[in-house]
């Protein structure tokens, strides 16, 4: 089962849920930290890096001796990554999405591809599973290719040790990196908090997941603060609340120390087990 943990905004406790679910599930688990701009699951799940892979993307390279500045490449590119200025087109690698279209439309064969590094994917062996995380290089604006590489590394686990669960810790928000993380997953857990900000961003996240047509449910973190509008929204939209995690100062203290909550506060282990059980039941109920 591929289970994604997402949220409409940062700071709701998404990684807390992902890390503690992974720890609760035991050995047959692979946690993929897809928040490649600032991965932090490794701060809680200590392990040893067993493999590190450099990730690159294709970018165009222009041969000035062949380019006549016709403009076809620039007209094709939606991201203005290549600008046809005579005597030869200029490439802006940071804007390129690596589609290869400019090379195909060039009738003079002036454009070829080279590789540009965007980050690394690290695979770590944990005491109770595997952690795969992407690390985007500083200044690189396009995270989706690195997220795809991290997910591919998770799928490359040998069949003999194939995990029963893959948990994807998504980036916050509803932008392209989040969509890249959620695509192809079996179920999405949306983590929110009972505040006006939490509700606003939950609405956006719900709309996104519905458009992706993936079964999902909601976890209310820090339950007890704020007001009841998140619960009213979920009731009105007929959304399943999978679990509520109370506003417990001990949880905040554990997270600030880099501890796994279910280790230092074992009474919360059943909380995360029930969350997983409810996710399974909701997925089954929502299947066509």
N, C-alpha and C positions, 0 to 999 in steps of 0.2 A: 504494500500500500504506500502510495506517495502522498504524504500529508504536508500541506504548506501552512505556515504560520505567518499571517500578514496583519497589517494594521493601516488605517488611513493616515495616521500621523506617527511621528517618533515619540518615544518616551512612554508608551502605553504598557510596556512589559512584554512585548513580543518575544524578545530573546529569552527572557525569564521563563516564559511558557515553553519555548522550543527546547531549551537546555534541560529543564526539569522533566519534560516528557521523554526526551532522549535517555536521560539517566534512569527514569522509572521503567522504561521498556527493556533494559538489560543489554545482553551481548549482541543480539541480532538487530543492530540499529546502525544506520548511517545518517549523520546529521550534516547537512550541506548549508554552510553559511553563505547565502547569496547576497548579503549586504556588503558587496565587494569594495565599496568606498570606505567603509569603516567596520570590518569584521571584528566581532568581539566575543563570539562563542568560546574561543580558545582561552579566554581569561577565566572561564568557569570550568571547562572540561580540559584539564591538563593532559597533555599527551606528547608524543615524540613524532617529529616530522619524518615520515618514511619515504616520501616522494615529493619532489618539487618540479613543476613543469612551467616553462616560460610560454606564455600565450601571445601570439602575434595575429595581426589581421592584414589582409591585402590592401595596398594603396597604390594608386596609379603613379607611373613614372613616365614623363614625356621626353621623347627624343626630339630636340629642337631641329635637327637636320631633316626630319620628316614632317613635322607639324607645319601646317600652312595657316593656322589660326581661323579655320572655317567656322568654328563656334558650335559644332554639333555636340561635342562633349559637355560644354557648359549648359546648353539648352536641355540636355538630358538630365543632368544632375539636379536633384531636388534640394540638395543641401549646400549648394554653392561651394563644393569642395574642389572644383576645378574651374578656372576662369580663363576663357580663350582670349588672351591679350597677345597681339602680334609683337614679336615674331613667333612666339610659342606660348602655349597655355601654361598657366601657373597652377600648381597643386597646393592645396591647404590640407595636409594629412590629418590634422585634428578634426576636421569636419567630415572626413570620408567615412562612409558606412560599409565600404568594402563590397558593394554589389557587383562591380565589374562592368557596369553598363557603359561607362565612358569608353572602355577598351573595345567593346562590341560595336559601338556606333562610329568609331574612328575609321574612316575609309582608307586612310593612308598608312595604317599600322604604326602610328606614332606613339601609341600608348601601350605600355606593358605594365606588369605588376611587380611590386617589391613588397617586402614584409616589414611591418612596424610593430614593435613590442608594445603591449598595453598593460601587462601585469603578469602575475604568476598564480598558479593553483597549487595549493599544498594539501597533501593527504597525511593525516595524523592518526596514529594508532592510539586509541584510548584504552583505559582499563576495561571498559564495557562497550566497545564498539569502534566506530570510525568517524572521524571528523574531516570533512573536505571543505576548504575555504578558499575563496578567491581574494587576491589583493591587487586592487587596481593601482597602477602607477600614478604618482602625483601629476596632476595636470591633464590626465586623459579624461575626456568628457563622455565617452561612450562605454557604458558598463555592460550592456546586453551580451556582446561577444564573450566577455569573460565569465558571465553567469552561465552561458551555454557550455563553456568549457568546463566549469566546475560541475555542472550537472552531468556532463559526459564522463568525467572522471569518476563520479559516484556510480554511474551505470557500469563502469568497467571493472567493478569488483568481481573477482573470480567466482564462478558458479558455486564452488564448494563452500564459500563463505558468504554467499549472497544474503544480504540483510532482509529480514521480514518486513521492516519498515524503513522508509527513507523520509526524513523530516527536512523540509526546506524552510530555512529561516529567511524570509523575504526582506528586501529593503522596505523602509516605511514609505507611505504615500500610495499613489495610483498611477505613476508614470511608467514609461517603457521598461525599466529594469524590473518593476514589480510584475508587469504582464508577462515578461520573459520567464520569470520565476514560476508563475502560476500555471502557465500553459502546460497541458498534459498531466496535471496532477489529479488525484482521485477525490480530494476533499480539501477545503480551505477553512482554517480556523481564523476568524477575524477577532483580534484582540482590541478591546476598547476600554474606556474608563467612563464612569457616570458623571461627566462634566459637559458643559456646552461645547467645548472644543472637541471632546471625544465624540459627541453626537454628530457634530458637523462633518468630521472626517469619516465617521462610520457610514454616513449616508453615501459619501463618494465611493468608499470601498465596496459597499453593497451593490451600488450601480455597476461598478467595474466587474465584480465577480459574476453578477447576473448576465452581463454582456458576454462574458467568457463561457457561460453555461456550465459552471462547475458547482457541484453541491457544496454548501457551506453552512457554518454555524457561528455563533458569537460567544466569546468569553468576556465577561465583565471583570476587569481587574480593578483592584482598590475599591471593591464594593463597600458602600457605606459612606463614601464621600459624595459631594455633589448633590444631585437630585434624581428624580425618577424618570426623567425624560428619555433616557436610553432604553429603559425597560418598556416604556409606553410605545416608543418607536418599534421595538422588536415585536411587541404584541400586535401592533397595527399592521406591520408588514409580514406577520406570521413567520418570524425568524426564530429558530431554535436557539435558546441560551444554553450552551453546553455546560457551562460551569461559571461560578462566581468565586473569585479569589478575594478574600477580605483585605481591608486596609490594615495590615498588620505591620507594626513598626519593626518587628523581628525579621520580616521578609526583606524590608529595605536595608536593614543592617547587614543581613547575610549577603545581599547582592553587592553592597558597597565594599565588602571584604573579598568579593570574588568567590564566595561559597555557593554550592548548589543547595537550594532551599530544602529539597527532600532529604539531603544528607544531614544537615544541622537541625532541621525541624521535621523529623520523620512523620509527625502527625499529618503532614500535608501530602504524603505519598498517595494516600487514598483519594485526595482531591484530584490529582493528576491522572490516576487510574480511571476515576469516574469520568473525567473529561474525555479520555480516549474512548471509553465505552459508549458515551453519548455521541461522540463523533461517528463511530461505526454505525450506531442505530440510526442516526440522522441521515448518513449516506445511503443506507439501505432503504430508508423511507422515501428519499428523494429520487431514487433511481426510477427511470421510466419503466 
